[in-house]
Amino acid sequence: MTPEQKPLTGVRVLDVATFVAAPFCATILAEFGAEVIKVEHPQGGDPMRRFGTATEEPDQTLAWLSEARNKRSVTLDLKAPADAATFRELVRRADVVCENFRPGTLEKWGLGWDTLQALNPALVLLRVSGYGQTGPYRDRPGFARIAHAVGGLTHLAGMPDGPPVTPGSTSLADYISGLYGAVGVLLALRVAEATGVGQVVDVALFESIFRVLDELAPAYASAGIVRAREGVGTRNACPHGHFQCADGKWVAIACTSDRIWARMAENVLMRPEFSASHPTTAARLADRPRIDALVEKFTASMTATEVVARCVEGDVPCGPVNTIADIFADEHFAAREVLTKVMHDTLGTIEIPNVLPRLSRTPGEITQLGPRLGEANDTFLQQLLANDAEIRKVPR
């Protein structure tokens, strides 16, 4: 690999999925050099094209432009025999297929795993679904909001006396599943490179959520603990939560150890007696209303900026509860280039989240925003299928 090559240069991915989860995996791969062919239905394409904030370009929302970055769009109706045959030829020339239909859908179209593997023994197939490819719920439809509920996250989110909520109303399960999908694909590609044999990567939205709920499972299995909604705090540390400031803004403060609390009490709150009287997490949790009230009184006495400054000076973890407007104005976001500007040929500059993770030698990049429907049909699809030399696997 030369320095100018990306880590996944030479890898070809067929993204036949819709919305976020499996397509997000394909986007990550594309950012690091994979050639991603977005296979869309000729009539309307991926519904993600119409999800989110509209632009002057039809079927190109801001969500689509950001999340479908670096892909080339071709149109095929996989239910139509001729287009399914074309897709099979693409599979012969691919390394990865990403899909998130309901289990059994590809099989119904004659494009199941047995068929695809026979065409290309080294193929890696990512299958993302609400409940996975097996189990009694496999045929149920699933979206991120359902996964948050079934996976155990929604029950934990909200105020103790209020209804369960979806944190941030985000598609968190989709994005986490896309990340797990990318990890699975990379692992499977490593095996395929060594053995010439591919495999299926099975990712369920609810499992991705359940996996990131820290000690929830062992705490229940060992002690029967059913964690409830805890509002702005947490049952595992104190003070540890969100606190309102004099200007109406909020900050997050995290005293996750006794040493941090000692610094908070002595250097920030200027109340060293509380460091002595509540030296352990257990002692603070037992007296949490009093400790939280002490911190609330402190934060209510100054602006959020002043609170953060005091905590930073005292070496206590603290940060503002940012809006997106705050993020765009934040000097650290700017210094880290968390946002990047990409030019669209008709819409002008679009600002979107930058590539993650950051690699020091072979970083990823964004070469284009989400494509127009079928934009690569003539210039790319026909050339690829006409060139038998394109049938190859990951370079050794």
Wavefront OBJ file of the C-alpha trace (Angstrom):
o trace
v 0.000 0.000 0.000
v 1.397 3.381 -0.994
v 0.895 6.403 1.280
v -1.631 7.920 -1.100
v -3.822 4.819 -1.081
v -6.714 4.492 1.310
v -6.986 1.428 3.579
v -9.852 -0.007 1.517
v -8.620 0.879 -1.949
v -9.546 -2.006 -4.227
v -12.577 -3.114 -2.212
v -15.901 -2.964 -4.048
v -19.161 -2.710 -2.084
v -22.728 -3.108 -3.338
v -25.069 -1.112 -1.097
v -28.597 -2.361 -1.774
v -29.940 -1.199 1.598
v -32.202 1.745 2.473
v -32.340 4.461 5.109
v -29.497 4.456 7.633
v -28.104 1.299 9.248
v -26.468 -0.816 6.527
v -25.950 2.250 4.281
v -24.020 3.893 7.136
v -21.657 0.929 7.157
v -21.164 1.354 3.412
v -20.525 5.076 3.884
v -17.769 4.382 6.409
v -16.161 1.949 3.988
v -16.441 4.521 1.184
v -14.726 7.196 3.275
v -11.690 4.959 3.555
v -11.329 4.114 -0.098
v -13.873 1.420 -0.924
v -15.728 1.803 -4.204
v -19.392 1.804 -3.150
v -22.105 1.231 -5.718
v -25.460 2.347 -4.351
v -28.037 0.055 -5.980
v -31.459 1.753 -5.895
v -34.923 1.005 -7.230
v -35.548 2.913 -10.483
v -38.780 4.364 -9.090
v -37.751 6.785 -6.375
v -34.600 5.085 -5.130
v -33.717 4.943 -1.450
v -36.474 6.597 0.671
v -33.651 8.318 2.541
v -33.540 10.696 -0.439
v -36.762 12.265 0.851
v -36.041 12.015 4.588
v -35.093 15.151 6.493
v -34.713 18.747 5.308
v -35.503 19.283 1.622
v -33.222 21.169 -0.755
v -33.825 22.740 -4.148
v -32.739 19.458 -5.718
v -35.566 16.904 -5.895
v -34.905 13.695 -3.964
v -31.755 15.125 -2.371
v -32.417 16.117 1.219
v -29.637 17.348 3.449
v -29.744 13.980 5.229
v -29.208 12.185 1.930
v -26.396 14.464 0.815
v -24.564 13.857 4.078
v -25.219 10.170 4.674
v -24.860 8.897 1.086
v -21.499 10.594 0.591
v -18.862 9.006 -1.654
v -21.287 6.593 -3.354
v -22.201 6.071 -7.016
v -25.875 5.421 -7.781
v -27.153 2.815 -10.223
v -30.765 1.745 -10.630
v -31.933 -1.863 -10.641
v -35.260 -3.462 -9.751
v -34.068 -6.589 -7.989
v -37.522 -8.132 -8.329
v -37.258 -7.982 -12.141
v -35.458 -11.011 -13.649
v -33.291 -8.977 -16.036
v -32.152 -6.562 -13.332
v -31.596 -9.412 -10.892
v -29.341 -11.009 -13.499
v -27.413 -7.756 -13.801
v -27.069 -7.647 -10.035
v -25.671 -11.181 -10.030
v -23.001 -10.035 -12.466
v -22.170 -7.170 -10.116
v -21.887 -9.640 -7.250
v -19.269 -11.581 -9.205
v -17.188 -8.405 -9.283
v -17.786 -7.288 -5.684
v -16.258 -7.954 -2.294
v -19.135 -6.883 -0.046
v -22.926 -6.612 -0.253
v -24.792 -4.535 2.353
v -28.530 -5.086 2.777
v -31.171 -4.396 5.436
v -34.363 -5.874 4.051
v -36.585 -8.033 6.223
v -35.086 -11.525 6.555
v -36.064 -13.683 3.607
v -36.512 -10.825 1.139
v -33.352 -11.490 -0.869
v -34.201 -15.189 -0.862
v -37.659 -14.373 -2.251
v -35.959 -12.579 -5.138
v -33.613 -15.480 -5.825
v -30.683 -13.554 -4.367
v -30.184 -15.308 -1.037
v -26.858 -16.095 0.561
v -26.495 -19.523 -1.034
v -26.981 -18.018 -4.485
v -24.631 -15.086 -3.909
v -21.899 -17.225 -2.354
v -22.076 -19.645 -5.278
v -21.453 -16.693 -7.592
v -18.615 -15.346 -5.450
v -17.233 -17.667 -2.737
v -15.224 -14.859 -1.090
v -18.206 -12.508 -0.803
v -19.033 -10.833 2.513
v -22.763 -10.207 3.028
v -23.822 -7.708 5.711
v -27.426 -8.277 6.794
v -28.940 -5.681 9.124
v -32.494 -6.119 10.383
v -34.618 -5.170 13.347
v -34.352 -8.525 15.128
v -31.687 -10.495 13.258
v -31.820 -13.381 10.806
v -32.966 -15.932 13.403
v -35.366 -16.120 16.348
v -39.139 -15.831 16.784
v -39.187 -12.086 16.005
v -37.082 -12.255 12.823
v -39.985 -11.390 10.501
v -41.140 -8.323 12.427
v -40.432 -4.885 10.943
v -37.965 -2.821 12.907
v -36.756 0.759 13.053
v -34.384 2.531 15.411
v -37.149 3.732 17.729
v -38.408 0.168 18.110
v -34.888 -1.101 18.735
v -34.349 1.511 21.463
v -37.493 0.248 23.181
v -36.920 -3.480 22.762
v -33.190 -3.243 23.494
v -33.709 -1.619 26.888
v -32.567 1.968 26.279
v -35.940 3.719 26.168
v -36.933 2.435 29.605
v -33.874 4.198 31.045
v -34.430 7.562 29.352
v -36.540 10.366 30.792
v -37.422 11.803 34.186
v -38.259 9.374 37.024
v -41.898 10.470 37.134
v -42.312 10.890 33.386
v -42.794 8.708 30.318
v -39.942 6.802 28.671
v -38.369 8.804 25.846
v -35.982 8.242 22.971
v -32.752 10.080 23.842
v -32.448 12.994 21.457
v -35.072 11.432 19.185
v -32.099 10.134 17.185
v -31.649 7.061 15.001
v -28.988 5.849 17.413
v -29.636 2.143 16.808
v -29.142 2.626 13.071
v -25.806 4.337 13.479
v -24.509 1.921 16.129
v -25.604 -1.012 13.974
v -23.810 0.551 11.018
v -20.648 0.771 13.117
v -20.948 -2.849 14.249
v -21.633 -3.744 10.630
v -18.437 -2.022 9.510
v -16.435 -3.884 12.166
v -17.999 -7.162 11.076
v -17.326 -6.511 7.397
v -13.680 -5.653 8.038
v -13.220 -8.796 10.127
v -14.878 -10.933 7.445
v -12.779 -9.339 4.700
v -9.651 -10.247 6.659
v -10.793 -13.878 6.753
v -11.764 -13.843 3.075
v -8.357 -12.465 2.171
v -6.629 -15.267 4.091
v -8.895 -18.157 3.092
v -10.831 -17.131 0.006
v -14.093 -17.869 1.818
v -16.685 -15.219 2.657
v -19.428 -15.191 5.272
v -22.575 -13.462 6.529
v -22.404 -10.628 9.060
v -25.722 -10.656 10.965
v -26.505 -7.408 12.844
v -29.775 -6.771 14.706
v -30.749 -3.228 15.649
v -31.984 -4.193 19.119
v -28.776 -6.101 19.896
v -26.615 -3.108 19.015
v -28.502 -1.027 21.569
v -28.497 -3.746 24.223
v -24.728 -4.203 23.888
v -23.938 -0.622 24.988
v -26.005 -0.570 28.206
v -22.940 -1.098 30.467
v -23.769 -3.247 33.542
v -27.497 -3.560 32.956
v -27.392 -7.314 32.229
v -24.977 -8.515 34.936
v -26.606 -6.266 37.550
v -29.970 -7.908 36.906
v -28.564 -11.433 36.618
v -26.538 -11.123 39.801
v -28.705 -8.933 42.019
v -32.116 -8.621 40.351
v -31.605 -4.892 39.793
v -34.034 -3.350 37.301
v -32.676 0.101 36.625
v -35.332 2.777 36.220
v -35.344 6.229 34.668
v -32.951 8.472 36.558
v -33.559 11.828 34.901
v -30.550 14.120 34.848
v -28.504 11.976 37.249
v -27.303 8.403 37.549
v -27.410 5.710 40.196
v -23.675 4.964 39.872
v -22.033 8.307 40.685
v -22.720 11.612 42.449
v -22.682 14.439 41.570
v -23.057 13.265 38.015
v -25.650 14.923 35.806
v -26.954 18.134 34.279
v -27.190 21.382 36.219
v -28.826 24.660 35.224
v -26.887 27.920 35.319
v -27.799 31.551 35.974
v -28.237 32.311 32.260
v -30.718 29.455 31.802
v -28.191 27.228 30.058
v -27.147 23.806 31.308
v -23.843 22.098 31.979
v -22.886 18.457 32.449
v -20.696 17.627 35.450
v -19.250 14.153 36.031
v -17.673 13.259 39.362
v -17.014 9.613 38.570
v -14.367 9.049 41.250
v -13.654 10.083 44.825
v -10.594 12.049 43.730
v -12.642 14.093 41.279
v -15.185 14.809 44.004
v -12.426 15.959 46.331
v -11.266 18.442 43.706
v -14.867 19.518 43.078
v -15.586 20.137 46.758
v -12.275 21.770 47.628
v -11.313 23.702 44.470
v -14.618 24.457 42.737
v -17.357 24.565 45.366
v -14.938 25.841 48.022
v -16.606 23.505 50.512
v -13.782 21.205 51.682
v -15.885 19.913 54.566
v -17.993 17.973 52.067
v -14.890 16.256 50.775
v -14.247 15.070 54.328
v -17.858 14.187 55.186
v -18.701 12.462 51.876
v -15.403 10.928 50.729
v -16.859 7.907 48.916
v -19.327 7.381 46.122
v -21.507 5.336 48.457
v -21.662 8.182 50.967
v -22.594 10.704 48.288
v -25.236 8.469 46.736
v -26.799 7.972 50.165
v -27.080 11.750 50.502
v -27.587 12.569 46.819
v -30.335 15.225 47.199
v -28.078 17.249 49.500
v -25.005 16.886 47.267
v -26.937 17.710 44.102
v -28.498 20.735 45.806
v -25.024 21.972 46.727
v -23.912 21.762 43.107
v -27.178 23.281 41.835
v -26.681 26.278 44.111
v -23.176 26.725 42.725
v -24.155 26.510 39.044
v -27.169 28.797 39.558
v -24.847 31.527 40.811
v -23.036 32.085 37.489
v -23.317 31.621 33.743
v -22.616 28.341 32.011
v -19.378 29.724 30.589
v -18.250 30.724 34.065
v -19.174 27.346 35.542
v -17.202 25.507 32.862
v -14.218 27.794 33.421
v -14.271 27.178 37.168
v -14.504 23.427 36.718
v -11.751 23.352 34.122
v -9.523 25.346 36.455
v -10.327 22.887 39.248
v -9.678 19.846 36.977
v -13.273 18.640 37.190
v -14.944 17.164 34.061
v -17.567 19.651 32.906
v -18.990 20.752 29.584
v -21.833 22.834 28.229
v -25.017 21.167 27.011
v -24.552 22.359 23.449
v -27.117 23.143 20.803
v -26.051 22.735 17.189
v -25.605 26.511 17.076
v -23.188 26.248 20.003
v -21.285 23.501 18.205
v -20.848 25.609 15.068
v -19.418 28.413 17.217
v -17.142 26.205 19.335
v -13.407 26.744 18.841
v -12.532 23.151 19.676
v -14.911 21.759 17.047
v -13.266 24.131 14.590
v -9.718 23.204 15.592
v -10.502 19.497 15.261
v -12.305 20.073 11.935
v -15.291 18.112 13.201
v -17.325 19.810 10.469
v -16.234 20.017 6.875
v -17.535 21.823 3.795
v -18.221 19.935 0.577
v -19.204 21.594 -2.705
v -22.369 20.532 -4.521
v -22.590 21.447 -8.207
v -25.954 23.227 -7.879
v -26.552 23.766 -4.156
v -23.164 25.236 -3.367
v -21.342 24.500 -0.125
v -22.899 21.957 2.240
v -21.412 21.610 5.734
v -21.494 18.101 7.171
v -19.834 15.981 9.884
v -16.288 14.968 8.989
v -14.846 11.471 8.668
v -14.271 9.236 11.697
v -12.087 7.622 12.898
v -8.987 9.728 12.309
v -6.028 7.854 10.836
v -2.630 9.537 10.928
v -1.175 7.977 7.762
v -4.096 6.950 5.551
v -7.027 9.135 6.600
v -10.455 8.875 5.098
v -11.931 11.628 2.968
v -15.179 12.869 1.494
v -15.002 13.065 -2.284
v -18.631 13.886 -3.049
v -22.048 14.321 -1.483
v -24.940 11.893 -1.942
v -25.420 11.100 -5.650
v -28.336 11.743 -7.940
v -30.511 8.718 -8.659
v -28.934 6.538 -11.357
v -26.164 9.020 -12.099
v -23.668 6.195 -12.769
v -25.869 3.955 -14.910
v -24.264 4.804 -18.235
v -20.762 5.900 -17.328
v -20.084 3.278 -14.682
v -22.412 0.298 -14.684
v -22.115 -0.565 -18.363
v -18.337 -0.159 -18.387
v -17.950 -2.353 -15.333
v -20.072 -5.175 -16.678
v -18.340 -4.999 -20.065
v -14.877 -5.381 -18.584
v -14.108 -8.938 -17.519
v -10.788 -7.759 -16.110
v -12.755 -6.048 -13.373
v -13.518 -9.421 -11.790
v -11.079 -9.419 -8.903
v -10.862 -9.612 -5.172
v -9.170 -7.544 -2.490
v -5.554 -6.941 -3.589
v -3.019 -9.029 -1.686
l 1 2 3 4 5 6 7 8 9 10 11 12 13 14 15 16 17 18 19 20 21 22 23 24 25 26 27 28 29 30 31 32 33 34 35 36 37 38 39 40 41 42 43 44 45 46 47 48 49 50 51 52 53 54 55 56 57 58 59 60 61 62 63 64 65 66 67 68 69 70 71 72 73 74 75 76 77 78 79 80 81 82 83 84 85 86 87 88 89 90 91 92 93 94 95 96 97 98 99 100 101 102 103 104 105 106 107 108 109 110 111 112 113 114 115 116 117 118 119 120 121 122 123 124 125 126 127 128 129 130 131 132 133 134 135 136 137 138 139 140 141 142 143 144 145 146 147 148 149 150 151 152 153 154 155 156 157 158 159 160 161 162 163 164 165 166 167 168 169 170 171 172 173 174 175 176 177 178 179 180 181 182 183 184 185 186 187 188 189 190 191 192 193 194 195 196 197 198 199 200 201 202 203 204 205 206 207 208 209 210 211 212 213 214 215 216 217 218 219 220 221 222 223 224 225 226 227 228 229 230 231 232 233 234 235 236 237 238 239 240 241 242 243 244 245 246 247 248 249 250 251 252 253 254 255 256 257 258 259 260 261 262 263 264 265 266 267 268 269 270 271 272 273 274 275 276 277 278 279 280 281 282 283 284 285 286 287 288 289 290 291 292 293 294 295 296 297 298 299 300 301 302 303 304 305 306 307 308 309 310 311 312 313 314 315 316 317 318 319 320 321 322 323 324 325 326 327 328 329 330 331 332 333 334 335 336 337 338 339 340 341 342 343 344 345 346 347 348 349 350 351 352 353 354 355 356 357 358 359 360 361 362 363 364 365 366 367 368 369 370 371 372 373 374 375 376 377 378 379 380 381 382 383 384 385 386 387 388 389 390 391 392 393 394 395 396
